[in-house]
Amino acid sequence: MSIEDQIDSAKKIIDSEITNVTSNSLLIKSGGCASCHILFKLIESLSLNVSDATDLLSEVLYQDAQLNERITVFIHNKVSLTDVYLKLNYNLANKSAFDF
């Protein structure tokens, strides 16, 4: 597969995974990493090693500013939601310790 074909395939995979996870956040396990999910999907789908998948992801995002923005927002939103859930669970656990 040529590098151009890999880049095109990677763009489709990244776009698809952002859409899938946005509509079903359970695709990323609790405490999971959104950027790792995308990277591992590239590794799995394109049969790449971690280094090659990382290089490909960097190249795709460098070439496609719109996809770069979309993945940045996606990761930011997933991190923010994870942070909210962790704080909420922590607060609920601490509150229940004081409920009599």
C-alpha atoms as a printed R data frame, in Angstrom:
    type eleno elety resid chain resno       x      y      z
1   ATOM     1    CA   MET     A     1   0.000  0.000  0.000
2   ATOM     2    CA   SER     A     2   1.421  3.377 -0.983
3   ATOM     3    CA   ILE     A     3   1.798  6.184  1.542
4   ATOM     4    CA   GLU     A     4  -0.977  8.137 -0.189
5   ATOM     5    CA   ASP     A     5  -3.307  5.143  0.164
6   ATOM     6    CA   GLN     A     6  -2.352  4.796  3.839
7   ATOM     7    CA   ILE     A     7  -3.040  8.483  4.431
8   ATOM     8    CA   ASP     A     8  -6.444  8.255  2.752
9   ATOM     9    CA   SER     A     9  -7.329  5.126  4.719
10  ATOM    10    CA   ALA     A    10  -6.150  6.717  7.956
11  ATOM    11    CA   LYS     A    11  -8.274  9.826  7.331
12  ATOM    12    CA   LYS     A    12 -11.352  7.647  6.872
13  ATOM    13    CA   ILE     A    13 -10.590  5.601  9.991
14  ATOM    14    CA   ILE     A    14  -9.985  8.672 12.149
15  ATOM    15    CA   ASP     A    15 -13.115 10.397 10.886
16  ATOM    16    CA   SER     A    16 -15.183  7.257 11.393
17  ATOM    17    CA   GLU     A    17 -13.897  6.656 14.924
18  ATOM    18    CA   ILE     A    18 -14.539 10.243 15.985
19  ATOM    19    CA   THR     A    19 -18.099  9.889 14.709
20  ATOM    20    CA   ASN     A    20 -18.588  6.470 16.329
21  ATOM    21    CA   VAL     A    21 -17.231  7.454 19.726
22  ATOM    22    CA   THR     A    22 -19.093 10.767 19.699
23  ATOM    23    CA   SER     A    23 -22.357  8.883 19.209
24  ATOM    24    CA   ASN     A    24 -21.437  6.068 21.617
25  ATOM    25    CA   SER     A    25 -18.914  7.059 24.274
26  ATOM    26    CA   LEU     A    26 -18.940  3.512 25.686
27  ATOM    27    CA   LEU     A    27 -16.598  2.514 22.850
28  ATOM    28    CA   ILE     A    28 -13.837  3.991 25.007
29  ATOM    29    CA   LYS     A    29 -13.691  2.111 28.275
30  ATOM    30    CA   SER     A    30 -14.039  3.993 31.552
31  ATOM    31    CA   GLY     A    31 -10.859  5.915 32.177
32  ATOM    32    CA   GLY     A    32  -9.727  5.166 28.613
33  ATOM    33    CA   CYS     A    33  -7.743  7.502 26.449
34  ATOM    34    CA   ALA     A    34  -9.425  9.020 23.384
35  ATOM    35    CA   SER     A    35  -6.181  9.626 21.514
36  ATOM    36    CA   CYS     A    36  -4.978  6.093 22.303
37  ATOM    37    CA   HIS     A    37  -8.270  4.719 20.997
38  ATOM    38    CA   ILE     A    38  -7.680  6.427 17.653
39  ATOM    39    CA   LEU     A    39  -4.059  5.277 17.527
40  ATOM    40    CA   PHE     A    40  -4.911  1.656 18.360
41  ATOM    41    CA   LYS     A    41  -7.677  1.654 15.761
42  ATOM    42    CA   LEU     A    42  -5.097  2.705 13.143
43  ATOM    43    CA   ILE     A    43  -2.736 -0.043 14.314
44  ATOM    44    CA   GLU     A    44  -5.497 -2.648 14.145
45  ATOM    45    CA   SER     A    45  -7.091 -1.545 10.889
46  ATOM    46    CA   LEU     A    46  -3.923 -0.936  8.894
47  ATOM    47    CA   SER     A    47  -1.728 -3.626 10.515
48  ATOM    48    CA   LEU     A    48   0.896 -1.103 11.590
49  ATOM    49    CA   ASN     A    49   3.326 -1.049 14.480
50  ATOM    50    CA   VAL     A    50   3.031  1.723 17.072
51  ATOM    51    CA   SER     A    51   5.825  3.821 15.589
52  ATOM    52    CA   ASP     A    52   4.445  3.697 12.043
53  ATOM    53    CA   ALA     A    53   0.901  4.396 13.239
54  ATOM    54    CA   THR     A    54   2.121  7.405 15.227
55  ATOM    55    CA   ASP     A    55   4.013  8.738 12.215
56  ATOM    56    CA   LEU     A    56   0.978  8.197  9.987
57  ATOM    57    CA   LEU     A    57  -1.332  9.937 12.443
58  ATOM    58    CA   SER     A    58   1.034 12.910 12.623
59  ATOM    59    CA   GLU     A    59   1.253 13.116  8.836
60  ATOM    60    CA   VAL     A    60  -2.522 12.914  8.397
61  ATOM    61    CA   LEU     A    61  -3.167 15.653 10.939
62  ATOM    62    CA   TYR     A    62  -0.400 17.813  9.460
63  ATOM    63    CA   GLN     A    63  -1.924 17.534  5.976
64  ATOM    64    CA   ASP     A    64  -5.582 17.946  6.976
65  ATOM    65    CA   ALA     A    65  -6.177 20.996  9.153
66  ATOM    66    CA   GLN     A    66  -9.916 20.351  9.393
67  ATOM    67    CA   LEU     A    67  -9.415 16.793 10.666
68  ATOM    68    CA   ASN     A    68  -6.712 18.053 13.009
69  ATOM    69    CA   GLU     A    69  -9.181 20.539 14.502
70  ATOM    70    CA   ARG     A    70 -11.881 17.877 14.742
71  ATOM    71    CA   ILE     A    71  -9.646 15.404 16.577
72  ATOM    72    CA   THR     A    72  -8.370 18.146 18.888
73  ATOM    73    CA   VAL     A    73 -11.922 19.081 19.892
74  ATOM    74    CA   PHE     A    74 -12.846 15.400 20.209
75  ATOM    75    CA   ILE     A    75  -9.936 14.655 22.554
76  ATOM    76    CA   HIS     A    76 -10.536 17.826 24.555
77  ATOM    77    CA   ASN     A    77 -14.208 16.938 25.017
78  ATOM    78    CA   LYS     A    78 -13.393 13.357 26.040
79  ATOM    79    CA   VAL     A    79 -10.789 14.559 28.546
80  ATOM    80    CA   SER     A    80 -13.191 17.145 29.939
81  ATOM    81    CA   LEU     A    81 -16.004 14.595 30.290
82  ATOM    82    CA   THR     A    82 -13.683 12.068 31.915
83  ATOM    83    CA   ASP     A    83 -12.510 14.713 34.350
84  ATOM    84    CA   VAL     A    84 -16.116 15.609 35.212
85  ATOM    85    CA   TYR     A    85 -17.045 11.951 35.767
86  ATOM    86    CA   LEU     A    86 -14.029 11.335 37.971
87  ATOM    87    CA   LYS     A    87 -14.766 14.401 40.091
88  ATOM    88    CA   LEU     A    88 -18.439 13.492 40.317
89  ATOM    89    CA   ASN     A    89 -17.651  9.925 41.418
90  ATOM    90    CA   TYR     A    90 -15.125 11.203 43.943
91  ATOM    91    CA   ASN     A    91 -17.596 13.706 45.371
92  ATOM    92    CA   LEU     A    92 -20.386 11.132 45.549
93  ATOM    93    CA   ALA     A    93 -18.111  8.621 47.264
94  ATOM    94    CA   ASN     A    94 -17.002 11.197 49.822
95  ATOM    95    CA   LYS     A    95 -20.558 12.418 50.398
96  ATOM    96    CA   SER     A    96 -21.850  8.894 50.983
97  ATOM    97    CA   ALA     A    97 -19.187  8.393 53.649
98  ATOM    98    CA   PHE     A    98 -20.867 11.133 55.674
99  ATOM    99    CA   ASP     A    99 -24.463 10.035 55.121
100 ATOM   100    CA   PHE     A   100 -25.912  8.419 58.236
